[in-house]
Amino acid sequence: MKLPSIFGTRGARDKPKDSYGGQAYSFFFGRSTSGKNVNERTAMQTTAVYSCVRILAEAVASLPIHVYRYTDTGKERVYDHPLYYLLHDEPNPEMTSFVFRETLMSHLLIWGNAYAQVIRDGNGRVLSLYPLLPDKMEVDRDEHGRLFYTYTRNTDENPNFSEYGRVRLKPEDVLHIPGLGFDGLVGYSPIAMAKNAVGMTLACEEYGASFFENGATPGGVLEHPGVLKDPAKIRESWHSVYGGSKNAGKVAVLEEGMKYQQIGIPPEEAQFLETRKFQIDEIARLYRIPPHMVGDLDKSSFSNIEQQSLEFVKYTLDPWVIRWEQSIQRALFLPQEKKEYFVKMNVDGLLRGDYESRMKGYSIGIQNGFMCPNDIRRLESMDLIPVEEGGEFFLTNGNLCRLKDAGLFGRIPGESQKE
């Protein structure tokens, strides 16, 4: 049976695109409703966007990252796997693991995609990882439906390309971490999706700067009872004497019956500060950042700020961490290794409570026999107690026992007890 034409081709998945690339998505970027031109780089000039990107990028980059192997009893850390050193210490000779992950995470938050070139040896094992700029990368399919990447090199950000121009890369040569996207292959830019919110933030900052540049006074009109031969000269004279923040507070002297009439709206009447504060909350909402982490403490207190921090880890950081872990698992491990090894970013340290709460929790774990002393010392980054000295012993509270064992100490040897 012949299938309909819509199923006869690969359709929309023929050529994955950046969701804001091409004529069909031209409305995403460019001038916002506020009149400000918004793109990834102008957006980073706002303190709210910069702060949110920095918070998430540094949080992901600072998490301990390790390679593990599945075992019969759970998992064990593998120090001798080649990926351990690359991910934990030095992905390439030019940067540390922190800088590498911070760079890729900032790309992911701004452009919606993060790319790194994968350098392999003859056996396919990873030797190094180098970041690639998302705005220079294109994702396409060949005539057989297989993905390939095209990178346009016109600067010297990567030492592995010998020539300038367009470089074609195979999927196994690219670590691609996509954000939320239309096709699941390429993510779209959060900045493009929220360009009007970012544009309004830019406009508020420009308005505030212009307001103080003009002496912290709104615009107005100089009225003259007669006819002026050269009004431009009067305007320039007024600005030279009373314009600018350095001239704020000067007393104006008006001659020949001239009057000054204000026509601008003072910032306090336009709720300028409230608008700026709301725009900060808008950007924090875009990246799902708790307001107290970007300096808004109005709704935070000593009783709830710890809970907000825990929610940040669970609902904001965790999805990004899982996205990283699964992308690394898919792209960097050899096919025969994927069932044996995995990568884990440890967020347990961020979920820990204050010192008193941790000690109470450890005490409960020891008394109920599901933690040993060395389990606690590992969590607290302390030296382990040797096994022969009881470091791996599991203890339990002697006040509790099974009902059928009650009075066991006084039972006659060989005597049985019905359960």
Secondary structure as GFF3:
##gff-version 3
##sequence-region A 1 419
A	DSSP	alpha_helix	5	8	.	.	.	ID=ss1
A	DSSP	three_ten_helix	11	13	.	.	.	ID=ss2
A	DSSP	three_ten_helix	23	25	.	.	.	ID=ss3
A	DSSP	beta_strand	30	31	.	.	.	ID=ss4
A	DSSP	beta_strand	37	38	.	.	.	ID=ss5
A	DSSP	alpha_helix	40	43	.	.	.	ID=ss6
A	DSSP	alpha_helix	47	62	.	.	.	ID=ss7
A	DSSP	beta_strand	65	71	.	.	.	ID=ss8
A	DSSP	beta_strand	74	77	.	.	.	ID=ss9
A	DSSP	alpha_helix	82	88	.	.	.	ID=ss10
A	DSSP	alpha_helix	97	110	.	.	.	ID=ss11
A	DSSP	beta_strand	113	120	.	.	.	ID=ss12
A	DSSP	beta_strand	126	132	.	.	.	ID=ss13
A	DSSP	three_ten_helix	134	136	.	.	.	ID=ss14
A	DSSP	beta_strand	137	141	.	.	.	ID=ss15
A	DSSP	beta_strand	147	153	.	.	.	ID=ss16
A	DSSP	beta_strand	165	169	.	.	.	ID=ss17
A	DSSP	three_ten_helix	171	173	.	.	.	ID=ss18
A	DSSP	beta_strand	174	178	.	.	.	ID=ss19
A	DSSP	alpha_helix	190	193	.	.	.	ID=ss20
A	DSSP	alpha_helix	195	213	.	.	.	ID=ss21
A	DSSP	beta_strand	220	223	.	.	.	ID=ss22
A	DSSP	alpha_helix	231	242	.	.	.	ID=ss23
A	DSSP	three_ten_helix	245	247	.	.	.	ID=ss24
A	DSSP	beta_strand	259	262	.	.	.	ID=ss25
A	DSSP	alpha_helix	272	287	.	.	.	ID=ss26
A	DSSP	three_ten_helix	291	294	.	.	.	ID=ss27
A	DSSP	alpha_helix	305	311	.	.	.	ID=ss28
A	DSSP	pi_helix	312	317	.	.	.	ID=ss29
A	DSSP	alpha_helix	318	332	.	.	.	ID=ss30
A	DSSP	beta_strand	341	345	.	.	.	ID=ss31
A	DSSP	alpha_helix	348	351	.	.	.	ID=ss32
A	DSSP	alpha_helix	355	367	.	.	.	ID=ss33
A	DSSP	alpha_helix	373	379	.	.	.	ID=ss34
A	DSSP	three_ten_helix	387	389	.	.	.	ID=ss35
A	DSSP	three_ten_helix	403	405	.	.	.	ID=ss36
A	DSSP	three_ten_helix	408	410	.	.	.	ID=ss37
###
